[in-house]
Structures are given as structure tokens and as C-alpha cells.
Amino acid sequence: MSTIRRQSILSSGIIYLGFALGFLNTYLFTRQGGFSPSEYGLYGTMMAMANIINSFANLGMQAYIYKFYPYYQDNLTVKDNDMMGWAFVTSLLGFIMVLAAAYIFKDLVVRKFSANSPDFVKYYGWTFPLGFGLTMYSILEAYAWQLRKSVLTSFLRELFFRLITSALAILFFLHLIKSFDLFIKLFSLTYILLALILLVLLIRSGEIHLTLRISRVSRKFFRKILLLCSFIWSGGLIQNIAFVFDTIVITAVIPDGLAWAGIFALAQNIASLIQAPQRGIVAASIAHLSRAWKDKDFDKIARIYQRSSINQLIFACGIFVLIWINFTDGVKNFHLQPAYVQAQPVFLFLGLWRIIDMGTGVNSQIIGTSTFWRFEFVTGMILLALTLPLNYILAKKLGVVGPAIATLTSYTVYNAIRYGFLLRKFRMQPFNIKTALTLLLALFGYYISYISFRHMHGFAAMALRSLLFLILYAGGALLFQLSPDVLPVWNTLKKKLSIPYLRSRK
């Protein structure tokens, strides 16, 4: 677990730096005198469409890498390993099929979006370079995770990607990028650049070799690979459509859809800060879970499940409360456009969804790397059956808040089903008394912080509320030892932050 903890901490640290840069980007997009809500909404909608393109085009190659990499590693040399060669070719064919479908259904897209979001129709074609780059990068990232290079991939996706976006936004404000038209076209090429950088780094390290010569491992497991990819691709496609469908619905259904999509995007981006540790933990645990299933080490899987749950819950509750108690003051003090205050109720429901999703641990990765990966497809179908109608109906009735409520409802049911499956099938479950203590401690810290400074406003109020909550929450986490990883992390921080001459005197 120390390896997972170390990689998770390093990855999470990079991810949080990336999110800090992401908040700079969010500020640049939403501040008064910056991009309009419609332009910010177009940016968010293009990212949503890129994720859908990736879901269709990858044809299950990420799951193929997650599940079968240990077999290739144990039985082949790097030179004979044909895994990445076939993964690239398969995904390239998948992307060609996506382009064909996009051409066939272009008139339908125009009919559905032209009334409420005409700019999306204008830039529809530019979503495909973005989606292609994301597809290629995601496949390389999956392989790099198996090589235990989660820190590198976290740097590229979470930090370097946002740095590029920041640079483009600043160049736009300085009028070196003359128009929003040029900005959005340059932005559409960013993931292609990231994929090329990661590919070059892996080739130079000597840990990847691209060949289409069929290996004995590919021959032996071909049917299992085909079956797994079919189910996991279908399930992953369904999950990703469900994940971004809220933005698409807002853009298509609500009048002035791109402006409301911009407000929704602000809430999404702020809520995604809660999810930052999850990305690091998932990246660090995938290789260990794949190996544990191959070795039938169920105790290790159970430990990863339990620790991922409590560690993520501690982070999620703390960050959610810090954002919630400062949301309105944040919009006003940082001089965001007044319309973005309407993102607060959206953040409430999206933030609660993140807490539930993180509190249930790495259940998706446990199931996805097991022999029961068919269950991914079943739960994905249930998720889609809930998400699509709920998003559409609630968007019509409640406006921009409706899809947030639909997301919270759908994913709560989805995670409950997966929790029940792991409990029934393997007698694994991630919760204990520390789970309840974490939730109570977060509520207590929120109440005291809010009551103490509820009549204050401005930066001073934000700082005081945050400081008081952190003292109560972090102190309680240490006092009650909410996670086995809390004290090791705390001791490491003390060593890193301690003054050298004080250490020498001891």
C-alpha cells in the first residue's frame, strides 16, 4: 500500500497544481470583461463532445490494456509486445467510423442545436480533432499507468493541458490571438500535442514498441480480448454518454443554451476539484488491481477498496465544505460575471454526487479488472436508462439545476448497485465507523465555521471560515485516525516541513 500511497500523493499533488491552474483558466473564462458565458459554454460543450468521441472511437482498448497487460508483460519482451500496436490501429479504425457517423448525422445535429446554440453548429467540425487527440492520449495513458508512470500522465493531463489553455487564453486577452474563432481552433489541437509528447517519452524510455506482428499472447487470448472489449466498450460508452449528457441536454433544450452551459460548466469545474484525489488514486491502483486479480490476492483487493474509500471521502468532504461556505463570496470577490452566482445550486448537487462517488472507492476499477467485467455493461445500461430521461425531463422543468439533480440521482443508484454486487459476490465493502465519523466531522466543521462568520463578507471572511474549518476537520481526522494513511502522510509532511537545525538538535 505504501507504493500506491506514494504515487497517489504525488499524482494528487500534481493534480491539485493542475486544478489551481484550472481555476486560473476558469477565472479567465468567467471574469468580468472576459469570455462571454456562451463562449465558455462552447468550450465546455466541445470538451463534452470530445469525451463522447473518445468513448466511441477507443473500442474498449483502455480496458484491454488494464486487463491483459500483466499477461503480455510476463510472457513477452518489449520488442515482441504487440499490445499498443493493435490498440492504436483499432482505435484509429474506430475514429474513422465516428467520422463517417458524424457526416451521416450532421443534419440532425444542425436541427437539434441551431435554435438554442448556433455557435456549436458553427464549430461542430472542430470537436473531432479534440476527440481524436483525447482518444490517442487516453490509450497511451492507460499503458503508462501499467508502467507505474501515473505521475507523468497526471502532469500531462492535469497540469500541462491546463497550462496550454492558460497560454491560449492569455494570448487571446493580449490580442496576439486575434479572435475567438482562432482560439477555439487552436484549443481543438491540444490533446493531439499531449498524445505526441507522451508517445515520444515512452518510446525514448524503451518501454513501448509498436509492432503489428501477432504475438502468442494475442493468439491465445484473442477471443477473451474480443469479448472483454465488446462488453467494456459498450459499458464505457454508455457511462461516458451518461457523464456528459447533462451538458448536451442544456445546450440543446434550454433557450440560450450555450450561456447556461457556461454556468453549468463553472459548477462542474469547481465540483471537479473534489474529484482530484480520485484521479491520482485510480491511476496508482490500476496496475496493482490487475496484478492482484491475476494472482488471486483478494485480501489486497479488499484493502485497496477500503482505503480508497476512506481516503477519498476525507478529501471529498473537506473540499466540498470549503467551497460551499465560500461560493457566493468567491464569485463576488473575484469579480466574476454576476450570472455565475446561479451556479451555486448546481454545484450543491454535483458536489454531493462527487462525495458519493468517491466515498464508494475504486469499485469501477475493481470490477473492470476482474473476471466479472460484463457487469460493467449491465450497470452502464441501468445508468443510461436513468440518466437520459431524467436529464431531459428535469432540464425542461427546472432549467440548469435539473441535470445536476438528475446526475446525483442516477449515480447514487449506480454506485449502490455496484456496492451491492461487490458485497454479495466477494463479501467486500468499504465502509466502517470511520466513514460515519468523517461525515459527522465535516458537518460539525461546516456548522461551526458558518455560524462563526455568517455575518462577515469579503476575502477576510473567506480566509477565516476556511482556516477554522481546516483546523477542526484536519485536527479531527488526526485525532480519530480516520484513515491508516493519515498518520504516515502527516509524519512525512512534518519531516519535509521541519527546519533542518531543529532536526539536528534532537
QUITARA-V869502 format. One record per backbone hydrogen bond with DSSP energy under -0.5 kcal/mol. NH is the residue of the N-H (numbers start at 1). CO is the residue of the C=O. E is the energy in kcal/mol with one decimal. If there is no record, write none. Layout:
nh = <NH/NH>
co = <CO/CO>
e = <E/E>
//
This chain:
nh = <5/6/7/8/9/10/11/12/13/14/15/16/17/18/19/20/21/22/23/24/25/26/27/28/29/30/31/32/34/35/40/41/42/43/44/45/46/47/48/49/50/51/52/53/54/55/56/57/58/59/61/64/65/66/67/68/69/71/72/73/74/75/76/81/81/82/86/87/88/89/90/91/92/93/94/95/96/97/98/99/100/101/102/103/104/105/106/109/110/111/112/113/114/117/120/121/122/123/124/126/127/128/130/131/132/133/134/135/136/137/138/139/140/141/142/143/144/145/146/147/148/149/153/154/155/156/157/158/159/159/160/161/163/164/165/166/167/168/169/170/171/172/173/174/175/176/177/178/183/184/185/186/187/188/189/190/193/194/195/196/197/198/199/200/201/202/203/204/205/206/206/207/208/211/214/219/220/221/222/222/225/226/227/228/229/230/231/232/233/234/235/236/237/238/239/240/241/242/243/244/245/248/249/250/251/252/253/254/254/257/258/259/260/261/262/263/264/265/266/267/268/269/270/271/272/273/273/274/275/275/276/278/279/279/280/281/282/283/284/285/286/289/290/291/292/293/294/295/296/296/297/298/301/302/303/304/305/306/307/308/309/310/311/312/313/314/315/316/317/318/319/320/321/322/323/324/325/326/327/327/330/331/332/333/334/335/336/337/340/341/342/343/344/347/348/349/350/351/352/353/354/355/356/357/358/359/360/361/363/366/367/368/369/370/373/375/376/377/377/378/379/380/381/382/383/384/385/386/387/388/390/391/392/393/394/395/396/397/398/399/401/402/403/404/405/406/407/408/409/410/411/412/413/414/415/416/417/418/419/420/421/422/423/424/425/426/427/428/435/436/437/438/439/440/441/442/443/444/445/446/447/448/449/450/451/452/453/454/456/462/463/464/465/466/467/468/469/470/471/472/473/474/475/475/476/477/478/479/480/482/486/487/488/489/490/491/492/493/494/495/496/497/498/502/503/504/505/506/506>
co = <1/2/3/4/5/6/7/8/9/10/11/12/13/14/15/16/17/18/19/20/21/22/23/24/25/26/27/335/31/28/36/37/38/39/40/41/42/43/44/45/46/47/48/49/50/51/52/53/54/56/58/60/61/62/63/64/65/68/68/69/70/71/72/77/78/80/82/83/84/85/86/87/88/89/90/91/92/93/94/95/96/97/98/99/100/101/103/105/106/107/108/109/110/113/117/117/118/119/121/123/124/125/126/127/128/129/130/131/132/133/134/135/136/137/138/139/140/141/142/143/145/144/149/150/151/152/153/154/154/155/155/156/159/160/161/162/163/164/165/166/167/168/169/170/172/171/171/176/179/180/181/182/183/184/186/187/189/190/191/192/193/194/195/196/197/198/199/200/201/202/203/202/202/209/212/215/216/217/218/219/221/222/223/224/225/226/227/228/229/230/231/232/233/234/235/236/237/238/239/240/241/244/245/246/247/248/249/249/250/116/116/256/256/257/258/259/260/261/262/263/264/265/266/267/268/269/270/271/271/272/273/275/275/276/276/277/278/279/280/281/282/285/286/287/288/289/290/291/292/293/292/296/297/298/299/300/301/302/303/304/305/306/307/308/309/310/311/312/313/314/315/316/317/318/319/320/321/323/323/324/326/327/328/329/330/332/331/30/337/338/339/340/341/343/344/345/346/347/348/349/350/351/352/353/354/355/356/358/361/362/363/364/365/367/370/372/373/373/374/374/375/376/377/378/379/380/381/382/383/384/386/387/388/389/390/391/392/393/394/395/398/399/399/400/401/402/403/404/405/406/407/408/409/410/411/412/413/414/415/416/417/418/419/420/421/422/423/422/432/432/433/434/435/436/437/438/439/440/441/442/443/444/445/446/447/448/449/451/453/458/459/460/461/462/463/464/465/466/467/468/469/470/470/471/472/473/474/475/476/477/483/483/484/485/486/487/488/489/490/491/492/493/494/499/499/500/501/502/503>
e = <-2.9/-2.8/-2.6/-2.8/-2.6/-2.5/-2.9/-3.0/-2.6/-2.2/-2.8/-2.7/-1.9/-2.4/-2.5/-2.3/-2.1/-2.5/-2.5/-1.5/-2.3/-2.8/-2.6/-2.6/-2.3/-2.1/-2.4/-2.2/-2.1/-0.9/-2.4/-2.4/-2.0/-1.9/-2.2/-2.4/-2.5/-1.7/-2.0/-2.4/-2.3/-1.8/-1.6/-2.6/-2.4/-2.0/-2.0/-2.9/-2.3/-0.6/-1.8/-2.0/-2.0/-2.6/-2.6/-2.3/-1.6/-0.7/-1.8/-2.9/-2.1/-1.1/-1.7/-0.8/-0.7/-0.8/-2.0/-2.0/-2.4/-2.0/-2.5/-2.1/-2.3/-2.1/-2.1/-2.3/-2.0/-1.9/-1.8/-2.4/-2.0/-2.3/-2.6/-1.9/-2.0/-2.5/-0.8/-1.9/-2.3/-2.1/-2.2/-2.1/-2.0/-2.7/-0.9/-1.0/-1.8/-1.8/-1.0/-0.9/-1.4/-1.0/-0.9/-2.2/-2.8/-2.3/-2.0/-2.1/-2.3/-2.4/-2.4/-1.7/-1.9/-2.8/-2.1/-1.7/-2.5/-2.3/-1.3/-1.1/-1.7/-2.7/-1.9/-2.2/-2.1/-2.2/-2.8/-2.3/-0.8/-1.4/-3.0/-1.8/-2.1/-2.2/-1.9/-2.7/-2.5/-2.4/-2.5/-2.8/-2.4/-1.8/-2.3/-2.1/-1.2/-2.2/-1.8/-0.7/-1.9/-2.5/-1.5/-2.4/-2.4/-1.4/-1.5/-1.7/-1.5/-2.0/-2.5/-2.0/-2.1/-2.4/-2.4/-2.3/-2.2/-2.3/-2.4/-2.6/-1.5/-0.5/-1.1/-1.4/-0.6/-0.8/-0.6/-2.0/-2.5/-2.4/-0.5/-0.7/-3.2/-2.8/-2.5/-2.8/-2.9/-2.0/-2.1/-3.2/-2.4/-1.8/-2.9/-3.4/-2.8/-2.2/-2.4/-2.6/-2.3/-2.4/-2.1/-1.8/-1.3/-1.6/-2.8/-2.4/-2.2/-2.0/-3.2/-0.5/-1.2/-0.6/-0.7/-0.6/-1.6/-2.4/-1.7/-1.6/-2.5/-2.4/-1.8/-1.7/-2.5/-2.8/-2.3/-2.6/-2.1/-0.5/-1.1/-1.3/-0.6/-0.5/-1.1/-0.9/-1.3/-0.5/-1.2/-2.6/-2.8/-2.3/-2.0/-1.8/-1.8/-2.7/-2.6/-2.1/-2.4/-2.5/-1.8/-2.3/-0.5/-0.7/-2.9/-1.3/-1.6/-2.4/-2.2/-2.5/-2.3/-2.5/-2.7/-2.4/-1.5/-2.1/-2.5/-1.8/-2.3/-2.3/-1.9/-3.0/-2.6/-1.8/-2.6/-2.4/-2.2/-2.0/-2.2/-2.8/-2.4/-1.0/-0.6/-0.9/-2.4/-2.1/-2.0/-3.3/-1.9/-1.2/-2.3/-2.5/-2.4/-1.8/-1.4/-1.6/-1.9/-2.5/-1.9/-1.4/-2.3/-3.2/-1.9/-1.9/-2.0/-2.0/-2.2/-2.7/-2.7/-2.5/-1.1/-1.8/-1.0/-2.2/-2.3/-2.7/-1.7/-1.1/-0.6/-1.9/-1.5/-0.6/-0.7/-1.5/-2.7/-2.1/-2.2/-1.8/-2.6/-2.6/-2.5/-1.5/-3.0/-2.1/-1.6/-2.8/-2.0/-2.8/-2.7/-2.1/-1.8/-1.9/-3.3/-1.3/-0.8/-1.0/-0.7/-0.6/-2.0/-2.4/-2.4/-2.2/-2.4/-2.7/-2.4/-1.6/-1.8/-2.3/-2.4/-1.9/-2.1/-1.7/-2.5/-2.2/-2.1/-2.2/-2.0/-2.5/-2.9/-1.8/-0.9/-1.8/-1.2/-1.0/-2.2/-2.2/-1.8/-2.5/-2.6/-2.2/-2.1/-2.7/-2.7/-2.3/-2.6/-2.4/-2.2/-2.7/-2.6/-2.1/-1.2/-0.6/-1.3/-1.9/-2.6/-2.5/-2.7/-2.2/-2.5/-2.5/-2.3/-2.6/-2.3/-2.3/-3.3/-2.5/-0.6/-1.5/-1.9/-2.3/-2.0/-2.6/-2.7/-1.7/-1.4/-0.6/-0.6/-1.9/-2.6/-3.0/-2.1/-2.5/-2.3/-2.0/-2.4/-2.6/-1.6/-1.0/-1.4/-1.9/-1.1/-0.6/-0.8>
//
